[in-house]
Amino acid sequence: MFVIILDLGIGIPIYKYLNHIKNIERYWPDALKLIADTMKAGSSFDFALREVATSDYGDLSEEINGVIRRLEMGDNLHVALTYLTIRVDSKIIKRTVTLIQESLRTGAQLAEVLEEIANDTKYLFRVKKERLTKTMLQTIFIVAAAGVIAPFIFGLTRVITQFLSQVAIDSGIAAAGALEIAIKAQSSIYLLLDIYIVIMTLAASAMIAMMREGKLTNVTIYFPALLTIAYIVYAISQFILTTMLSGMI
């Protein structure tokens, strides 16, 4: 239980932050297209940023508002955009900001550059969406095996060993020394089962993260949920079999 609480305490804030970044990246191509169209119409880059800030782009609009506030406080555009890359840990956004800064420094046609980046980013997101769709069945299989089937069997194993030990004690068919050894071995088995569930769900989470996201760091998203599911199933299987065998002891 302590492991689950600790894992959720660490995993939930990370999940919220990564979800915040995903929401920003989802609107990023549309925002770049809006900036490019606004600049093609004759407006400045600063004005185009204000257009994005007032548009309904969720978390992205809030981050752009932060850039505008820094501009109003006296920072130059290079510093204000760097502030955005510090707050949003996204390779796509960092790459785009670097290109924007270079275009502003060299005097390149920024509107055309942003439009090309927007099209490339949309293509990358489309490929990523196809990857998630194609790996759905494999993910379901891993979750079912590591989060449901294995913990359920482990729970049954734990209850059955407890039941057999109790039968041996009540019937007196085993010597006291043998029972003492069996009980100690039983405790070690229970500990190993608990540890194995943690290791198994961690490995399954790593496989899902690499398969769907291509990032091992995203294991922090899947591990808390999968570990919670596994221990819930583990407890339910013990409760079910204990209830069924309670009348036989």
C-alpha positions in Angstrom: 0.0 0.0 0.0 2.8 2.4 0.8 4.4 1.7 -2.6 1.2 2.5 -4.4 0.7 5.8 -2.4 4.3 6.8 -3.0 4.0 5.9 -6.7 0.8 7.8 -7.2 2.2 10.8 -5.3 5.1 10.9 -7.8 3.3 9.8 -10.9 0.2 12.0 -10.8 2.2 15.4 -10.9 4.4 14.1 -13.7 1.3 12.9 -15.6 -0.3 16.4 -15.3 2.9 18.1 -16.5 3.3 15.8 -19.5 -0.4 16.2 -20.3 0.1 20.0 -20.1 2.9 19.6 -22.7 0.8 17.4 -24.9 -2.0 20.0 -24.9 0.5 22.7 -26.0 2.0 20.5 -28.7 -1.5 19.6 -30.1 -2.2 23.3 -30.8 1.3 24.2 -31.8 1.0 23.7 -35.6 -2.3 25.7 -35.7 -0.6 28.5 -33.7 2.4 28.6 -36.1 0.0 28.7 -39.1 -1.9 31.6 -37.5 1.4 33.5 -36.8 2.5 32.9 -40.4 -0.9 34.1 -41.9 -0.9 37.1 -39.6 2.6 38.1 -40.7 1.8 37.6 -44.4 -1.0 40.0 -43.9 1.6 42.7 -42.9 1.5 42.5 -39.1 4.6 42.1 -36.9 5.7 39.0 -35.1 4.8 40.6 -31.7 1.2 41.3 -32.9 1.0 37.7 -34.3 1.9 36.4 -30.8 -0.9 38.5 -29.3 -3.3 36.9 -31.8 -2.3 33.4 -30.6 -2.7 34.5 -26.9 -6.2 35.7 -27.5 -7.2 32.6 -29.5 -8.7 29.5 -27.9 -5.5 27.4 -27.8 -5.8 26.3 -24.1 -2.5 25.9 -22.3 -0.6 27.2 -25.3 -2.4 30.6 -25.2 -1.5 30.9 -21.5 2.2 30.2 -22.2 2.2 32.7 -25.1 0.7 35.2 -22.6 3.7 34.6 -20.4 6.0 35.5 -23.4 4.0 38.7 -24.0 4.2 39.7 -20.4 8.0 39.3 -20.5 8.1 41.5 -23.6 6.0 44.1 -21.8 8.5 43.9 -18.8 11.3 45.0 -21.1 12.8 41.6 -22.2 13.8 41.4 -25.9 12.2 38.8 -28.1 15.1 36.4 -28.0 15.0 36.2 -24.2 11.2 36.0 -24.0 11.1 33.0 -26.4 13.9 31.3 -24.5 11.7 31.6 -21.4 9.0 29.6 -23.3 11.4 26.8 -24.0 12.4 26.7 -20.3 8.8 26.4 -19.2 7.7 23.9 -21.8 10.1 20.9 -22.1 9.2 19.9 -25.7 11.7 19.1 -28.4 9.3 20.3 -31.1 8.8 23.7 -29.4 12.5 24.1 -28.7 13.4 23.3 -32.3 10.8 25.8 -33.6 11.9 28.6 -31.2 15.5 28.1 -32.3 14.5 28.5 -35.9 12.5 31.6 -35.1 15.4 33.2 -33.2 17.8 32.4 -36.1 15.3 33.8 -38.7 14.8 37.0 -36.7 18.6 37.3 -36.3 19.4 36.7 -40.0 16.3 38.5 -41.5 14.9 35.4 -43.2 11.3 35.2 -44.3 9.9 34.0 -41.0 6.3 33.6 -42.3 7.4 30.9 -44.9 9.6 29.2 -42.3 6.8 29.0 -39.8 4.4 27.6 -42.4 6.8 24.9 -43.3 7.4 24.0 -39.7 3.6 23.8 -39.1 3.1 21.4 -42.0 6.1 19.2 -40.8 4.7 19.2 -37.2 1.3 18.1 -38.4 2.8 15.3 -40.3 4.8 14.2 -37.2 1.6 14.2 -35.1 -0.2 12.2 -37.7 2.5 9.5 -37.7 2.4 9.5 -33.9 -1.4 9.0 -33.9 -1.0 6.1 -36.3 1.6 4.5 -34.1 -0.7 4.7 -31.1 -3.5 3.1 -33.1 -1.3 0.3 -34.4 0.0 -0.6 -30.9 -3.4 -0.6 -29.1 -3.8 -4.4 -29.2 -0.3 -5.1 -27.9 -0.9 -2.6 -25.1 -4.2 -4.3 -24.2 -2.4 -7.7 -24.1 0.4 -6.4 -21.8 -2.0 -4.7 -19.5 -4.2 -7.8 -19.3 -1.2 -10.1 -18.6 0.7 -7.9 -16.1 -2.2 -6.0 -14.5 -5.0 -8.6 -14.3 -4.1 -12.3 -15.1 -0.8 -12.6 -13.2 -1.9 -10.7 -10.1 -5.1 -12.8 -10.0 -3.1 -16.0 -10.1 -0.7 -14.8 -7.5 -3.6 -13.9 -5.2 -5.0 -17.4 -5.6 -1.6 -18.9 -4.9 -1.3 -16.9 -1.7 -4.7 -18.0 -0.4 -4.2 -21.6 -1.3 -0.9 -21.8 0.6 -2.6 -20.2 3.6 -5.5 -22.7 3.4 -3.2 -25.7 3.2 -1.1 -24.5 6.1 -4.2 -23.9 8.2 -5.5 -27.4 7.3 -2.2 -28.9 8.4 -2.3 -27.1 11.7 -5.9 -28.0 12.5 -5.6 -31.6 11.6 -2.2 -32.1 13.2 -0.8 -34.1 10.4 2.5 -32.1 10.3 5.1 -31.9 13.0 5.6 -28.6 14.9 9.1 -28.1 13.5 7.9 -28.7 9.9 5.0 -26.3 10.4 7.4 -23.6 11.7 9.6 -24.0 8.7 6.6 -23.9 6.3 5.3 -20.7 7.9 8.6 -19.0 7.5 8.9 -20.1 3.9 5.4 -19.0 3.3 6.2 -15.4 4.5 9.2 -15.3 2.1 6.9 -16.4 -0.7 4.4 -13.7 0.0 7.2 -11.1 0.1 8.5 -12.3 -3.2 5.1 -12.2 -4.8 4.7 -8.6 -3.7 8.1 -7.7 -5.1 7.5 -9.6 -8.3 4.3 -7.7 -8.9 6.1 -4.4 -8.6 8.9 -5.5 -11.0 6.5 -7.0 -13.4 4.3 -3.9 -13.7 7.4 -1.7 -14.0 8.7 -3.8 -16.9 5.3 -3.8 -18.5 5.1 -0.1 -18.2 8.5 0.4 -19.7 7.5 -1.8 -22.7 4.3 0.2 -23.2 6.1 3.5 -22.9 8.7 2.5 -25.5 6.2 0.9 -27.8 3.6 3.8 -27.8 5.7 6.9 -27.0 9.2 5.9 -27.9 10.4 7.4 -24.5 11.4 5.4 -21.5 10.8 8.4 -19.3 7.1 8.1 -20.0 7.1 5.0 -17.8 6.0 7.4 -15.0 2.7 7.7 -16.7 1.8 4.1 -17.0 3.5 2.6 -13.9 1.3 4.2 -11.2 -1.9 3.2 -13.0 -0.8 -0.4 -13.8 0.6 -1.0 -10.4 -2.7 0.2 -8.8 -4.7 -2.1 -11.0 -2.4 -5.1 -10.3 -2.7 -4.7 -6.5 -6.5 -4.2 -6.7 -6.8 -7.4 -8.7 -4.4 -9.1 -6.3 -6.5 -8.2 -3.3 -9.8 -9.1 -5.0 -8.6 -12.5 -6.0 -7.6 -13.2 -2.4 -10.9 -12.0 -1.1 -12.9 -14.1 -3.5 -11.0 -17.4 -2.8 -10.9 -16.7 1.0 -14.7 -16.3 1.0 -15.1 -19.5 -1.0 -12.8 -21.5 1.4 -13.9 -19.9 4.7 -16.6 -22.5 5.2 -14.3 -25.4 4.7 -11.8 -24.5 7.5 
